[in-house]
Amino acid sequence: MVFGQVVIGPPGSGKTTYCNGMSQFLKFIGRKVAVINLDPANDSLPYECAVNIEDLIKLSDVMTEHSLGPNGGLVYCMDYLEKNVDWLQSKLEPLLKDHYLLFDFPGQVELFFLHSNTKNVVMKLIKKLNLRLTAVHLVDAHLCSDPGKYVSALLLSLSTMLHLELPHINVLSKIDLIESYGKLAFNLDFYTDVQDLSYLHHHLDQDPRSAKYRKLTKELCEVIEDFSLVNFTTLDIQDKESVGNLVKLIDKSNGYIFAGIDASAVEFSKIAVRQVDWDYYRAAAVQEKYMKDDENFDDKD
């Protein structure tokens, strides 16, 4: 049984930086890690990858040969990978004995909530190689400073969760830069726990662009709340404690914490319901560390 992460998220959310930092952290705590680059547009890698999709297909070649733009080219590349998944399987098999896998995927979000090619690749690998994977969905934390963009991030996260059907963790990445684009309207836990979204309506009305779509936004917020699936953890990839707390969540979601344990069903249940440090660490401590204190900070109450 092999464990790993499927790292996804919009362009600029920090996926490649995440894979680099996460691989270093996992090696630091004693795991053998293999990073698999499945982004055919990523030609500048800060990490050493065990498998590189560019050995199979390159986005630049596809765009030239088929007169496609970058978006169409990426869809073509993922379709090609799906049809040649045996190539990827053969590359992964030598790593299965003792490696933890990190899959670095492209940033084109349609691949994860609309098209089926990426999902089919992942599902085939899970079935053929007996993988236990968690989807780690990165969203840039600064989107919280814009209510409209935050709602969009929620909708994207929900759609991706429903489409991929994997154990799933949504991450507000670059939490150390969360206030780079302005103050947040509420405390951090409002955004991480996805609390009552009706409190956003007033702030959305202040933006003429958002006010135009007030009814649509309200309906979308109700859809997100009706599913009640989306929440976020936070991450500063340069902070070991932050990365460590995320690793605990991932290990619990894909079953890594059970690996090598020979115990009864009762003991497994005790491990499964055990609190992780993040339960009490995540909101107040993260806000205190990364956000400036403001006596005039809006309170949703």
Disulfide bonds with the S-S distance in Angstrom:
none
